[in-house]
């Protein structure tokens, strides 16, 4: 009777762990984009370490 419901559930055991990790990545990207659009998240195109020849 619940066969249709079982077909909707993910088959990958790590699905929810991966989903949570990807969700955090997407939220972090959205927050960074919001900061950039508001002028708060200025990042140089070339990191300081690269300019000075230091390790990256």
C-alpha positions in Angstrom: 0.0 0.0 0.0 2.9 2.4 0.7 4.9 1.2 -2.4 4.4 4.6 -4.1 5.8 6.4 -1.1 8.9 4.1 -0.9 9.6 4.9 -4.6 9.7 8.6 -3.7 12.4 8.1 -1.0 16.0 8.4 -2.1 17.9 5.2 -2.6 21.4 6.6 -1.8 22.2 6.1 1.9 24.1 9.3 2.1 21.5 11.4 0.3 20.5 13.5 3.3 24.1 14.1 4.3 25.0 15.2 0.8 21.8 17.3 0.5 22.6 19.1 3.7 26.2 19.8 2.6 25.1 21.1 -0.8 22.4 23.2 0.9 25.1 24.9 3.1 27.2 25.6 0.0 24.3 27.2 -1.8 23.3 29.3 1.2 26.9 30.4 1.6 27.1 31.4 -2.1 23.8 33.3 -1.8 25.0 35.2 1.2 28.3 36.0 -0.5 26.4 37.2 -3.6 24.2 39.4 -1.4 27.2 40.9 0.3 28.8 41.6 -3.1 25.7 43.2 -4.4 25.4 45.4 -1.3 29.1 46.4 -1.7 30.1 44.7 1.6 31.9 41.7 0.2 34.7 43.2 -1.9 37.2 40.6 -2.9 40.3 41.4 -5.0 40.5 39.4 -8.2 44.1 38.3 -7.3 44.5 37.2 -3.7 47.2 39.1 -1.7 49.2 35.9 -1.3 49.5 35.6 -5.1 50.6 39.2 -5.5 53.4 38.8 -3.0 54.5 35.5 -4.4 53.6 33.7 -1.2 51.8 30.3 -0.9 48.2 30.1 -1.9 
